[in-house]
Amino acid sequence: MQVAYLLYDRFTALDITGPHEVFNSVPDVESIFVGEKTGPYRNESDTLSIVADRSLDEVMAPDILVIPGGFGTRALLDHEPLLDWIRAVDETTTWTTSVCTGALLMAAAGLLDGRPATTHWLARETLAGLGANPVPDRVVFDGKYVTGAGVSAGIDMALTLVTEIYGPEIAQAVQLGIEYDPQPPHDAGAPEKAAPEIVDVVTAVFTAAETG
């Protein structure tokens, strides 16, 4: 099974590395990192690079496509070379997936028109404007389209998809292997749970970073 991870400038690292760690724990999975051109792509904080080993025209038939989020998505919402590739690849994928604001690229490509989908909570309005039906769930399935909410939800998305493909026992083995047993010190991982002043701070920080 070939899993293609899309790279672009200003992606979110965990959106890629989380799902990759899950899928890479399953036997017979080929991981491919793909970008418009080969070479390194920097994450949104400019502190880490991941190398695209293949260009878009070299990867046309992955079984699973993973589209990460990141502040770089906003500059790509009308970038037709990339959107055309997403549309073309989607014609033959078994699963087309996204993490965080990667859903914006799926929607911009026309794949989520009228479909329920999730994304980072600060991007729900943008997702709606691109034709999708945003929901606050952590992982959303609609046919072959699977969307994960913000950043860390990529791990949940991948584990849920492994369950769908290989069954619960394999998914549980993967979860145990990566010791994914989250026990955060605070119950503040969603805007509905966090204090209003925390929501305001995060909103301000993200807005500044997105426009910076």
N, C-alpha and C positions, 0 to 999 in steps of 0.2 A: 504494500500500500504506500503510495507516494503522498506525502504531505508537503505542500508548498507554503512557505511563510513569506509574505510580501514585506519588503523593506522600502523605506523612503526616509528622507531627511526629517528629523524631529519626531521619530516614533517613540513610543513608551516601551522601555526595555522589558518589563515584566509581562506585557501583553504578548510578547514573543516567547520569552524564556519559560514562562509558566506553562502554556500549552505544549511547548516543545519538550519540556521535562516529562510531561504526562505521556504524550504520544511516543516519545523516544523510549519509553519503558516497555512498550509493546513490541514483541518480536516481529520481524519482517516489515518494519516501517522504514521507508527511505525519507529522510528529511532534506528538503531543498530550500535554500534561502535565495530569493529572487528579487531583483530590482530592475528599474528601467535600464540600468547598465550595471555591469559587474563592478565589484569593489566595495569599500566600506561605506556604511551609512551611520551617521551620528544620531544618538538619541536626543530627546528634547532638551535635556540639561547640558548637552555637549560634553558628557563625561564618559561615554562608552560608545564603542562602535561594534556593529555586527557586519560581517562581510557577505555580500550577495555573490554566490558562486555562479549564478546563472542570470542571464538577462531575460526580459519578458518573452522575447521571441524564441527562447530556448526551452521554455516551460509552457506547454499548451494543454496538457492532459493530466493534471494531478487528480488524485482521488479526493483529497481534502484541500481546500484553500483556507488559510488562516490570514485574516486581515487585521493587523493590530491597530490600536488607536494611538493618539499622540497629537500634540498641537500642530504637527505638520499636515494633518488631514485637511485643515481649512484651506490651505493653498492648493489642494488637489481636487476640490469638489467640482471644478469645471475643466480639469486637465484630461482631455479626451484620450490621449495615448494610453494613460493608465486605466481610465474607465472602460475604454474599448477592450483592453486586455482582460479586465475583470469580467466583462460581459461574455467574451469569447471563451474564457476558461470555464465560466459557469455553465456553459452549454453541456459540458461533459463531466463536471464534477459529480461525485456522489453526495458530497456535503460542501456547502459554502458557508464559512463561519467568520465571525468577527469578535473582537474583544474591544470593549470601551467605545471610543469614537471611531473605531474601524467600521462600525455600523453606518456612519455617515457616508463612507465611500461606497458601501453596498447600496445604500439608498440613492446616492448620486448616480450610480450606474443603472438605476431603475429596477433593482432586484427586490426591493422591499415595498413597492407601491401597494398601499392598502394592507400590508401585512403587520401583524404584531411583532415588535422587536424591542430590544433593550439596549441601553448604552449608558455611559456615565451620566449621573443624575443632572449634571450641569449642561448636558447636551441634548436633553429630551426635546426641548422646544425646537432646536435646529433639526433634529431627526424628523419631527413632525412636519416641518417646513419642506422637507425633502420627500414627503409622500408616505412615510411609514406611520404606523400606529404605535407610539411609544408606550411601553408598560414598565412598571417599576420592578419586575421580577429579576432575579439574578441571572437566570438562564432561560432563554425562550427558544422553543422549537416551532417552526412553521414549515412543514414539508421538509425539504432538504436544507433549509436555511436555519442556522443556529447562531444566535447572538448572545454575547455575555455582557454583563454590566461592567462597571468600571474596574480596570486594571487587574486586581487580584481575582476577579471573577473569571478570568481566563482559565485558571486552574479548574474551577468548578465546571466551566463549559466543556473543557477537554475530558474531564472525568465522566461527565454525563454522556458525552458522545462515545467514549470508550465503552460505557455500559450499554449503550444502544447497539454498538457494532459487535462487541465481543461478549457481552453479558456481565452481570453483576460480580461474579467471582473474579474475573480478570480485572475489572475496575477496582475492586477492593484490594487485590494484590498490588496493583499499581499505587493506590493510595497509601497502603502500608509501606511499600518500598520507598516512596518519597517522604514518608512520615508526615503526611498532610493531616494534621490534627490541630487546626487553629484554635487557639485559646487566647484571644486578644485581651489585654489588660483593661480595655474600656469598651463599652457597648455603644460605640459612636461611629460605626461603619456605614451608616446611611443617614441621609438628611432628616429622615423622620425620627431618628434616634438621637442625633447629636443636639447639643444645646444650640439655641439660635445664634448666640455670639460666635460659636465655632463655625457654624454654617456660613455666617457673614465673612469671617476671616478667610475661609477656604475659597469662597466665591470670589473675593477680592484678589487673592493670590492667583487663582487660575485665570481670571479675566486679564490680569496684568501680564501673565506669562503668554497667554494666547495672542495678545496684541503686540507683544514685545519682539 
